[in-house]
């Protein structure tokens, strides 16, 4: 009775998994990056990447192309090994920035990812610094035209922008850039008028659209900041739509917007009044105002702010943290298990630098995990070998209590205890492996280092699902199967190796559980299909190593398959 | 509230992963059953801690056999 109930439950659960999985996975649990390639006519074609291609109207203003906008006014070029773009002298806006080391698609000649775009273009996204008058005095309007002392901004060659108001006060913005993603912005004001001046330095980041990357409970995308030492992932675009502006007063830290891989963050030196809000034009804005400063006639006041605008690459984030930007690496939403994710991520990056290929690094990670787990398997097999000696006693017990399963189980456990052996390894070894798997899932999901990283053959992006599927005859038929049917080669290999490794494992005594065992590998194929190829690779390698380990241990202890596959009583 | 959530997790473990994993229980009752009883009897904090300690000794060098919630 109980057995059939279990079986029905298993069938119902299985059906639910098959039908609901794709839907549920997309809804709550982003499985992988969108596919970056598609196999068509036997050839692999790069697909456009949504997160790298802003689309749709930016503001109610006339929409123009980026190249038109860039040609329309005086600009200072930005040129470094990581960044390229320009500063708009009208408004002193940094509004044109591409990330040279990140490409839009996996194709080698693909254009670099554009982070910032001028106002009025699709996906407008700008950073701006200035002042507001809090008492007396004049400040340059936000659309003032500034003059520059250099035509090009390069590392170690800062540019100073100057604007003078009619009352003789000189405002200067000195912008420097490093080889990574950090701008240093010194704002200084020299009061040339006869009256004292009371002003507040401000800075803002404004974007016309929400991110194309999904915000989910495993990864925050949207307004982000660090206030008073704590990273804040709670403000979403929807919060700003529904509840209005979100202020953080008298806070020190940083604020801006994050996409999955890209970040803009304003980092003032002193305590600020920060706010996230919807801008009147329909976009979103993160801004701060510093405390008002008094500047007497003839005096100069200077404040310094840093602006991070780029990819959330660990090496740079770490360096900027060392340079005093508190917890900038928190801009990656590692979640609760950060303490565990980071060591795995560091290990994986180390393996990547050692081997030069992320797929090989994942295989090495699997090897390390299995090596740590090996003594457990060895101990388990030693126990199994010892079990042969007590086989007659076992048989006797099974015979004696064959009508009382519960009692039989208890007596067998007692026998194990008396003989000091136990073929079961316990649940701790299993539970310990789950965080490793979750950490890898998370690393593949959030880290820009894993973006567009190839393995071998047809795996061109480990952070996206396997694109090669037998459903359309490996791309020979010209149709793209629906998501829940697009089962790649890797997940099929995962299922096959899982089936084999389960065959080699001790078999369950309970026939209903044996049934579940028999179907489980084939469900795994469907479940793993939408996940990142890197995760599929990890699972498959894990299975292969398990099989190799079982085979080795069977031989080492002179066991036969029948020793671990007792005849059902 | 937290206790209920913890029990739910233990039950989900029993219905889900535990069904498809190779039999691994060294103890009776199983760790998940132990956790449910312990949390029901001693609450989330103490019961949860007892369950954690039980899982902590559920490995090849740990104990085995009949080990009910005290």
Contacts between the chains, C-beta under 8 A, distances in Angstrom:
chain1	res1	chain2	res2	distance
A	9	B	15	7.6
A	10	B	19	7.2
A	13	B	15	7.7
A	376	B	59	6.9
A	376	B	60	5.4
A	379	B	60	3.9
A	379	B	61	7.2
A	380	B	60	6.1
A	383	B	60	7.5
A	409	B	28	6.9
A	410	B	28	6.4
A	410	B	66	6.7
A	413	B	27	8.0
A	413	B	28	5.6
A	413	B	64	7.0
A	413	B	65	5.3
A	413	B	66	6.6
A	414	B	65	6.7
A	414	B	66	7.5
A	416	B	64	6.0
A	416	B	65	7.1
A	417	B	64	5.8
A	417	B	65	4.0
A	422	B	26	5.2
A	422	B	60	7.6
A	422	B	64	4.8
A	424	B	23	6.3
A	424	B	24	4.9
A	424	B	25	5.8
A	424	B	26	4.9
A	424	B	64	7.9
A	425	B	24	5.5
A	425	B	26	7.8
A	425	B	59	6.9
A	425	B	60	5.4
A	426	B	24	5.8
A	426	B	25	7.6
A	426	B	26	4.8
A	426	B	58	3.7
A	426	B	59	4.5
A	426	B	60	6.5
A	426	B	62	6.2
A	427	B	24	5.5
A	427	B	25	7.3
A	427	B	30	7.9
A	427	B	31	5.1
A	427	B	55	6.1
A	427	B	58	5.0
A	428	B	55	5.7
A	428	B	56	6.7
A	428	B	57	8.0
A	428	B	58	5.0
A	428	B	59	4.3
A	428	B	62	7.6
A	429	B	24	7.9
A	429	B	59	6.0
A	429	B	60	7.8
A	430	B	17	7.9
A	430	B	21	6.1
A	430	B	24	6.3
A	431	B	55	6.4
A	502	B	22	7.4
A	505	B	22	4.4
A	506	B	22	6.0
A	506	B	23	6.6
A	508	B	22	7.6
A	508	B	23	5.5
A	509	B	23	7.7
A	513	B	19	6.5
A	513	B	23	8.0
A	516	B	19	5.3
A	516	B	20	6.1
A	517	B	20	6.9
A	520	B	20	4.4
